[in-house]
C-alpha cells in the first residue's frame, strides 16, 4: 500500500442494481415506456451473480468503509441488510423528486453526490464488475486524489449504441467549454503521458497536436474513483444542462453521464496516473477467454458487460455463474 493513501480515512463503494424481474418495477416502467429512449432488455435483466461481486469485495477489498447499495426499492433476498457496512439507498432517498421515477442509469449516477453520509472519496461500481485479486486504497486514491488512466481517443459512432456516442459528444462539448487542452499540456503533461499507461500512450500521442480541443477519451469499464466535490462543482457550473438531462426517463441521445465528472477530474489535473488493471468482457455465445481469465485470476478486476441481445442469454449466464461458484464458493458476511 502506498504511504500517501493512508491519509484517506474512508473510501466508500457505490453499487447500482436493478431487478428487471420485479413485477411492480416492470409495471412502473411500462407506464413510462411511451417516453422513448433505450429500453432494450439487456439494460435491465439480472445476470444473477451480484452476490459474487460482494464475495469478491469481502475477499479482495475488505478495507472498504461502507457499501452504498442503490436500488429502485427491490433488495436481493440473500443480502444481509443487517451488516454494518451495507447501506440501502432507494432512488427517492437521494434523487430529486422531479426526476423520478427514472430507468436511466445516467440519471442515477449523476446524482450520487446527494446520497446522505456518502464519503468524499467513493468508488462507483456497476453490478457487472468483479474483483479477482487483492486491492488496496491506493488502487483508487493517492494523496487524496482519484487514480485514473488518461487516454485520448476520437469518439466514433457505432450502429448498435449511437445513444452512448451522442452522450459522450454532449459531455465533450461541456468539457471544451471550461478547459483548454493547451493548458493541460503545459501544466500536467506527465499526467497525460505516463509510463504507467504503457501502450495506451500511443493513442494520446496521436491527438496531442490538437492542442486546443479535447476530441474524446478512452472509457474504461472499471471501478471509477470519484471525489464528491467534483459532482458538486459540475452541478454548480452546468446545473441547467444536467437538469434537462436528468428528466430523461430512459437513456436518450440528449443524456449526460458520470463520465462528465471523470473527464472533469482528468482535464483539471485532479487525478494520479495509474496502470490499467481491468479487463473488459461481454457475455457472448463463446466465452472461453472470459472463463480462462476467471479461473486463473489473470486480471485484478474484470467487467462482464451484458451488451448483446441476440445471444443465448440463459445458457451463457449459467455457464459463467458456474465458474464464479468455483472461484468464489464461500458466502460472504454480506449474505444471509
The 8 nearest C-alpha neighbors of each residue, nearest first, counted from 0:
[[1, 137, 2, 135, 4, 136, 5, 138],
 [2, 0, 3, 4, 137, 141, 5, 136],
 [1, 3, 4, 5, 0, 6, 137, 141],
 [2, 4, 142, 5, 1, 141, 6, 143],
 [3, 5, 141, 137, 6, 2, 1, 7],
 [6, 4, 7, 3, 2, 8, 1, 136],
 [5, 7, 4, 3, 8, 143, 142, 2],
 [8, 6, 5, 9, 4, 143, 10, 120],
 [9, 7, 6, 10, 5, 64, 4, 120],
 [8, 10, 64, 7, 11, 118, 120, 63],
 [11, 9, 120, 121, 64, 63, 118, 12],
 [10, 12, 121, 65, 64, 66, 63, 118],
 [11, 13, 66, 122, 121, 123, 67, 65],
 [12, 14, 67, 123, 66, 124, 122, 68],
 [15, 13, 68, 124, 125, 69, 67, 123],
 [16, 14, 69, 125, 68, 126, 70, 13],
 [17, 15, 70, 126, 69, 14, 18, 125],
 [16, 18, 19, 70, 43, 71, 15, 45],
 [19, 17, 20, 21, 45, 73, 16, 44],
 [18, 20, 44, 43, 21, 17, 45, 25],
 [21, 19, 18, 22, 25, 44, 45, 24],
 [20, 22, 24, 23, 19, 18, 25, 73],
 [23, 21, 25, 24, 26, 20, 19, 27],
 [24, 22, 26, 25, 21, 27, 28, 20],
 [23, 25, 27, 21, 26, 22, 28, 19],
 [26, 24, 22, 28, 23, 27, 29, 21],
 [27, 25, 23, 29, 24, 28, 22, 30],
 [26, 28, 30, 24, 29, 25, 23, 31],
 [27, 29, 25, 30, 31, 26, 24, 32],
 [30, 28, 32, 26, 31, 27, 25, 33],
 [29, 31, 27, 28, 32, 26, 33, 25],
 [32, 30, 29, 33, 28, 34, 27, 248],
 [31, 33, 29, 34, 30, 35, 28, 38],
 [34, 32, 35, 31, 30, 29, 36, 28],
 [33, 35, 32, 31, 36, 248, 249, 247],
 [36, 34, 33, 32, 37, 249, 38, 251],
 [37, 35, 251, 249, 250, 38, 34, 248],
 [36, 38, 250, 39, 249, 251, 35, 162],
 [39, 37, 36, 40, 249, 42, 35, 250],
 [40, 38, 41, 42, 37, 43, 308, 36],
 [39, 41, 42, 43, 44, 38, 308, 19],
 [40, 42, 43, 44, 39, 305, 308, 306],
 [43, 41, 40, 39, 44, 38, 305, 37],
 [42, 44, 19, 41, 40, 17, 45, 18],
 [45, 43, 19, 41, 40, 42, 46, 18],
 [44, 46, 47, 19, 18, 43, 17, 20],
 [45, 47, 48, 316, 44, 49, 305, 127],
 [48, 46, 45, 49, 50, 320, 316, 317],
 [49, 47, 50, 51, 46, 320, 52, 323],
 [48, 50, 52, 51, 47, 126, 53, 46],
 [51, 49, 53, 52, 48, 54, 334, 47],
 [52, 50, 54, 53, 49, 48, 55, 327],
 [51, 53, 55, 129, 49, 50, 54, 56],
 [54, 52, 56, 50, 51, 55, 57, 333],
 [55, 53, 51, 331, 57, 52, 56, 58],
 [54, 56, 52, 58, 130, 53, 57, 59],
 [57, 55, 60, 53, 59, 54, 58, 52],
 [56, 58, 61, 54, 55, 60, 59, 53],
 [57, 59, 55, 56, 60, 54, 61, 133],
 [58, 60, 133, 56, 134, 55, 57, 132],
 [61, 59, 56, 62, 134, 57, 63, 58],
 [60, 62, 57, 63, 59, 56, 58, 64],
 [63, 61, 60, 64, 135, 136, 10, 57],
 [64, 62, 61, 10, 65, 11, 60, 12],
 [63, 65, 11, 10, 9, 62, 84, 66],
 [66, 64, 84, 11, 63, 85, 67, 12],
 [67, 65, 12, 85, 84, 13, 11, 86],
 [66, 68, 86, 13, 87, 69, 12, 85],
 [67, 69, 87, 14, 88, 86, 66, 13],
 [70, 68, 88, 15, 89, 14, 67, 16],
 [69, 71, 89, 72, 16, 17, 90, 88],
 [72, 70, 90, 89, 73, 17, 69, 24],
 [73, 71, 70, 89, 74, 90, 88, 69],
 [72, 74, 71, 70, 18, 75, 21, 17],
 [73, 75, 76, 72, 78, 70, 18, 77],
 [74, 76, 77, 78, 73, 18, 49, 50],
 [77, 75, 78, 74, 335, 79, 334, 73],
 [76, 78, 335, 334, 75, 79, 50, 333],
 [79, 77, 334, 75, 76, 80, 333, 335],
 [80, 78, 334, 335, 333, 81, 82, 77],
 [79, 81, 82, 78, 85, 87, 86, 333],
 [82, 80, 79, 83, 85, 84, 333, 78],
 [81, 83, 80, 84, 85, 79, 333, 332],
 [82, 84, 85, 81, 86, 80, 65, 79],
 [85, 83, 65, 82, 66, 86, 64, 67],
 [84, 86, 66, 82, 83, 80, 65, 67],
 [87, 85, 67, 68, 66, 88, 84, 65],
 [86, 88, 68, 67, 69, 85, 89, 80],
 [89, 87, 69, 68, 92, 86, 70, 67],
 [88, 90, 70, 92, 91, 71, 72, 69],
 [89, 91, 92, 71, 94, 93, 70, 88],
 [90, 92, 89, 93, 94, 96, 95, 99],
 [93, 91, 89, 90, 88, 94, 114, 115],
 [92, 94, 114, 113, 91, 90, 95, 110],
 [93, 95, 91, 90, 110, 96, 92, 98],
 [96, 94, 97, 98, 93, 99, 91, 110],
 [95, 97, 99, 98, 94, 91, 100, 93],
 [96, 98, 95, 99, 246, 100, 94, 245],
 [99, 97, 246, 96, 95, 245, 100, 101],
 [100, 98, 101, 96, 97, 95, 94, 91],
 [99, 101, 98, 102, 248, 96, 90, 27],
 [102, 100, 248, 99, 103, 98, 249, 106],
 [101, 103, 249, 248, 104, 100, 28, 250],
 [102, 104, 249, 250, 105, 101, 106, 248],
 [105, 103, 107, 106, 108, 102, 250, 101],
 [106, 104, 256, 108, 103, 107, 109, 257],
 [105, 107, 245, 109, 104, 103, 108, 110],
 [106, 108, 104, 105, 110, 109, 111, 103],
 [109, 107, 105, 111, 110, 106, 257, 104],
 [108, 110, 106, 257, 107, 111, 105, 256],
 [111, 109, 108, 112, 107, 113, 94, 106],
 [110, 112, 113, 108, 114, 109, 107, 93],
 [111, 113, 227, 110, 114, 230, 231, 117],
 [112, 114, 111, 93, 110, 115, 94, 117],
 [115, 113, 93, 112, 111, 117, 116, 92],
 [114, 116, 117, 113, 93, 92, 112, 118],
 [115, 117, 118, 114, 113, 119, 112, 67],
 [118, 116, 115, 114, 119, 11, 112, 121],
 [119, 117, 120, 116, 11, 121, 9, 10],
 [118, 120, 227, 226, 121, 117, 228, 10],
 [121, 119, 226, 10, 118, 225, 227, 11],
 [120, 122, 11, 10, 225, 12, 224, 118],
 [121, 123, 224, 12, 223, 225, 13, 222],
 [122, 124, 13, 223, 222, 12, 224, 14],
 [125, 123, 222, 14, 13, 122, 128, 126],
 [124, 126, 127, 14, 15, 128, 123, 16],
 [125, 127, 128, 16, 49, 15, 14, 124],
 [128, 126, 303, 125, 302, 304, 129, 49],
 [129, 127, 302, 126, 301, 125, 124, 303],
 [128, 130, 52, 301, 300, 55, 302, 131],
 [131, 129, 300, 55, 132, 299, 59, 301],
 [130, 132, 299, 296, 300, 298, 129, 55],
 [133, 131, 299, 59, 130, 134, 296, 300],
 [134, 132, 59, 60, 135, 131, 299, 58],
 [135, 133, 60, 59, 132, 138, 136, 299],
 [134, 136, 137, 138, 0, 60, 133, 62],
 [137, 135, 138, 139, 140, 4, 134, 0],
 [138, 136, 140, 139, 4, 141, 135, 1],
 [137, 139, 136, 135, 140, 134, 146, 273],
 [138, 140, 137, 146, 136, 224, 145, 141],
 [141, 139, 145, 137, 144, 146, 143, 136],
 [140, 142, 4, 143, 137, 144, 3, 145],
 [141, 143, 3, 144, 4, 140, 6, 7],
 [142, 144, 141, 140, 7, 145, 4, 6],
 [143, 145, 270, 140, 141, 142, 269, 271],
 [146, 144, 140, 270, 224, 139, 225, 271],
 [145, 147, 271, 139, 270, 140, 272, 273],
 [148, 146, 272, 273, 271, 149, 270, 145],
 [147, 149, 273, 272, 150, 275, 196, 274],
 [148, 150, 191, 147, 151, 265, 190, 272],
 [151, 149, 217, 203, 216, 148, 199, 152],
 [152, 150, 216, 203, 215, 217, 202, 149],
 [151, 153, 216, 215, 217, 154, 150, 202],
 [154, 152, 215, 214, 155, 216, 151, 217],
 [153, 155, 215, 152, 156, 164, 214, 216],
 [154, 156, 153, 157, 164, 152, 161, 215],
 [157, 155, 164, 161, 158, 154, 160, 165],
 [158, 156, 160, 161, 159, 155, 164, 163],
 [157, 159, 160, 161, 156, 162, 164, 155],
 [158, 160, 157, 161, 162, 156, 307, 163],
 [161, 159, 162, 157, 163, 158, 164, 156],
 [160, 162, 164, 163, 157, 156, 158, 159],
 [163, 161, 252, 165, 164, 160, 251, 166],
 [162, 164, 166, 161, 165, 160, 167, 252],
 [165, 163, 161, 167, 162, 156, 166, 168],
 [166, 164, 168, 252, 162, 167, 163, 169],
 [165, 167, 163, 169, 254, 168, 164, 255],
 [166, 168, 170, 164, 169, 165, 171, 163],
 [167, 169, 165, 171, 166, 170, 172, 164],
 [170, 168, 166, 172, 167, 171, 165, 255],
 [169, 171, 167, 173, 168, 172, 259, 255],
 [172, 170, 174, 168, 173, 169, 175, 167],
 [171, 173, 169, 175, 170, 174, 176, 168],
 [174, 172, 176, 170, 171, 175, 169, 177],
 [173, 175, 171, 176, 172, 177, 178, 170],
 [176, 174, 178, 172, 173, 177, 171, 212],
 [175, 177, 173, 174, 178, 172, 179, 171],
 [178, 176, 175, 174, 173, 179, 172, 263],
 [179, 177, 175, 174, 176, 180, 266, 267],
 [180, 178, 182, 181, 211, 212, 175, 183],
 [179, 181, 211, 183, 182, 210, 212, 213],
 [180, 182, 210, 184, 183, 211, 179, 185],
 [183, 181, 185, 180, 184, 179, 186, 178],
 [182, 184, 180, 186, 185, 187, 181, 266],
 [185, 183, 188, 181, 182, 187, 186, 180],
 [184, 186, 182, 183, 187, 188, 181, 180],
 [185, 187, 183, 184, 182, 188, 268, 189],
 [188, 186, 190, 183, 189, 184, 185, 268],
 [187, 189, 184, 191, 190, 185, 186, 192],
 [190, 188, 192, 191, 193, 187, 184, 186],
 [189, 191, 187, 188, 192, 193, 272, 149],
 [190, 192, 188, 189, 149, 193, 187, 150],
 [193, 191, 189, 190, 200, 188, 194, 203],
 [194, 192, 195, 189, 196, 190, 191, 272],
 [193, 195, 196, 197, 192, 200, 274, 189],
 [196, 194, 274, 193, 197, 273, 272, 275],
 [197, 195, 194, 199, 274, 193, 200, 198],
 [196, 198, 199, 195, 194, 200, 193, 274],
 [199, 197, 200, 201, 196, 202, 194, 195],
 [198, 200, 201, 197, 196, 202, 150, 203],
 [201, 199, 203, 198, 202, 192, 196, 197],
 [200, 202, 204, 199, 203, 198, 205, 197],
 [203, 201, 200, 205, 199, 204, 151, 152],
 [202, 204, 151, 200, 205, 201, 206, 150],
 [203, 205, 201, 207, 206, 202, 200, 208],
 [206, 204, 203, 202, 207, 201, 208, 151],
 [205, 207, 204, 208, 203, 209, 151, 202],
 [206, 208, 204, 209, 205, 203, 210, 184],
 [207, 209, 210, 206, 205, 204, 211, 181],
 [210, 208, 207, 206, 211, 212, 213, 180],
 [209, 211, 181, 208, 180, 212, 207, 184],
 [210, 212, 180, 181, 179, 209, 213, 182],
 [213, 211, 180, 210, 214, 175, 209, 179],
 [212, 214, 215, 180, 175, 211, 171, 209],
 [215, 213, 153, 212, 152, 154, 216, 171],
 [216, 214, 153, 152, 154, 151, 213, 171],
 [217, 215, 151, 152, 150, 218, 153, 214],
 [216, 218, 152, 150, 151, 219, 215, 149],
 [219, 217, 216, 220, 258, 150, 221, 152],
 [218, 220, 221, 217, 277, 279, 148, 275],
 [221, 219, 302, 279, 218, 222, 277, 278],
 [220, 222, 219, 223, 277, 302, 128, 301],
 [221, 223, 124, 123, 122, 224, 220, 128],
 [222, 224, 123, 122, 221, 225, 124, 139],
 [225, 223, 122, 145, 139, 121, 123, 222],
 [226, 224, 121, 122, 145, 120, 227, 223],
 [225, 227, 120, 228, 229, 119, 121, 145],
 [226, 228, 119, 229, 112, 230, 225, 120],
 [227, 229, 231, 226, 230, 232, 119, 112],
 [230, 228, 232, 227, 231, 226, 233, 260],
 [231, 229, 233, 228, 232, 227, 234, 260],
 [232, 230, 228, 234, 229, 233, 235, 227],
 [231, 233, 235, 229, 230, 234, 228, 236],
 [232, 234, 230, 236, 235, 231, 237, 229],
 [233, 235, 238, 237, 231, 232, 236, 230],
 [234, 236, 232, 233, 238, 237, 231, 230],
 [237, 235, 233, 234, 238, 232, 239, 231],
 [238, 236, 234, 239, 240, 233, 235, 241],
 [237, 239, 234, 241, 240, 235, 242, 236],
 [238, 240, 242, 241, 237, 243, 234, 236],
 [241, 239, 243, 242, 238, 237, 244, 255],
 [242, 240, 238, 244, 243, 239, 245, 237],
 [241, 243, 239, 245, 240, 244, 238, 246],
 [242, 244, 240, 241, 245, 246, 239, 247],
 [245, 243, 254, 241, 246, 242, 247, 255],
 [244, 246, 106, 242, 247, 243, 98, 241],
 [245, 247, 98, 244, 243, 248, 242, 97],
 [248, 246, 245, 249, 244, 250, 251, 103],
 [249, 247, 101, 102, 103, 246, 250, 34],
 [250, 248, 103, 36, 102, 247, 37, 251],
 [249, 251, 37, 36, 103, 254, 247, 248],
 [252, 250, 36, 253, 254, 162, 249, 37],
 [251, 253, 162, 165, 254, 166, 250, 163],
 [252, 254, 251, 166, 244, 255, 165, 169],
 [255, 253, 244, 166, 251, 252, 256, 250],
 [254, 256, 166, 244, 170, 169, 105, 253],
 [257, 255, 105, 258, 259, 109, 254, 108],
 [256, 258, 259, 260, 109, 108, 105, 261],
 [259, 257, 261, 260, 256, 262, 170, 167],
 [258, 260, 257, 262, 261, 170, 256, 263],
 [259, 261, 263, 258, 257, 262, 230, 264],
 [260, 262, 258, 264, 263, 259, 265, 257],
 [263, 261, 265, 259, 264, 260, 258, 266],
 [264, 262, 260, 261, 265, 266, 259, 267],
 [265, 263, 269, 261, 262, 267, 266, 260],
 [264, 266, 262, 268, 267, 263, 269, 270],
 [267, 265, 268, 263, 264, 262, 183, 178],
 [266, 268, 264, 265, 269, 263, 183, 178],
 [269, 267, 265, 266, 270, 187, 264, 183],
 [270, 268, 264, 267, 265, 144, 271, 145],
 [269, 271, 145, 144, 146, 268, 265, 264],
 [270, 272, 146, 147, 145, 144, 273, 141],
 [273, 271, 147, 146, 148, 190, 270, 195],
 [274, 272, 147, 195, 148, 146, 271, 275],
 [273, 275, 195, 196, 276, 148, 272, 197],
 [274, 276, 277, 148, 273, 196, 195, 147],
 [277, 275, 299, 274, 300, 298, 278, 301],
 [278, 276, 300, 301, 275, 221, 299, 298],
 [279, 277, 301, 302, 300, 298, 280, 276],
 [278, 280, 302, 301, 303, 220, 277, 281],
 [281, 279, 303, 302, 304, 278, 289, 282],
 [282, 280, 304, 303, 305, 283, 306, 279],
 [281, 283, 305, 304, 303, 315, 280, 306],
 [284, 282, 285, 286, 281, 310, 315, 307],
 [283, 285, 310, 286, 315, 311, 282, 312],
 [286, 284, 283, 287, 282, 315, 288, 289],
 [287, 285, 289, 288, 283, 290, 284, 282],
 [286, 288, 290, 289, 285, 291, 292, 284],
 [289, 287, 291, 290, 286, 292, 285, 293],
 [288, 290, 292, 286, 291, 287, 293, 280],
 [291, 289, 293, 287, 292, 288, 286, 294],
 [290, 292, 288, 294, 289, 293, 295, 287],
 [293, 291, 297, 289, 295, 290, 294, 296],
 [294, 292, 290, 296, 291, 295, 289, 297],
 [293, 295, 291, 292, 296, 290, 326, 322],
 [294, 296, 297, 292, 293, 291, 298, 290],
 [297, 295, 293, 131, 298, 294, 292, 132],
 [296, 298, 292, 295, 293, 299, 131, 294],
 [299, 297, 300, 296, 277, 276, 131, 278],
 [298, 300, 132, 131, 276, 130, 277, 297],
 [301, 299, 130, 277, 298, 131, 129, 276],
 [302, 300, 278, 277, 129, 128, 279, 303],
 [301, 303, 128, 279, 127, 280, 304, 278],
 [304, 302, 280, 281, 127, 279, 282, 128],
 [303, 305, 281, 306, 127, 302, 280, 282],
 [304, 306, 282, 281, 41, 307, 303, 42],
 [305, 307, 304, 281, 41, 308, 282, 42],
 [308, 306, 309, 305, 310, 41, 282, 283],
 [307, 309, 310, 41, 306, 40, 39, 312],
 [310, 308, 307, 311, 312, 283, 284, 306],
 [309, 311, 312, 308, 284, 283, 307, 315],
 [310, 312, 314, 313, 315, 284, 309, 283],
 [311, 313, 315, 310, 314, 316, 282, 308],
 [314, 312, 316, 315, 311, 317, 318, 46],
 [313, 315, 317, 312, 316, 311, 318, 284],
 [314, 316, 318, 312, 313, 317, 311, 319],
 [317, 315, 313, 319, 318, 314, 312, 320],
 [318, 316, 320, 314, 319, 315, 313, 321],
 [319, 317, 315, 321, 316, 320, 314, 322],
 [320, 318, 322, 316, 321, 317, 315, 323],
 [319, 321, 323, 317, 322, 318, 316, 324],
 [322, 320, 324, 319, 318, 323, 317, 325],
 [321, 323, 325, 320, 319, 324, 326, 318],
 [322, 324, 320, 326, 325, 321, 327, 319],
 [323, 325, 328, 321, 322, 327, 326, 320],
 [324, 326, 322, 323, 328, 327, 321, 294],
 [325, 327, 323, 324, 328, 322, 294, 293],
 [328, 326, 324, 323, 325, 329, 51, 54],
 [329, 327, 324, 325, 326, 330, 323, 54],
 [330, 328, 327, 331, 54, 324, 326, 325],
 [331, 329, 334, 328, 54, 332, 333, 327],
 [330, 332, 54, 333, 334, 329, 57, 53],
 [331, 333, 334, 330, 82, 79, 335, 57],
 [332, 334, 79, 331, 78, 82, 53, 335],
 [335, 333, 79, 78, 77, 332, 331, 330],
 [334, 79, 77, 78, 333, 332, 76, 330]]
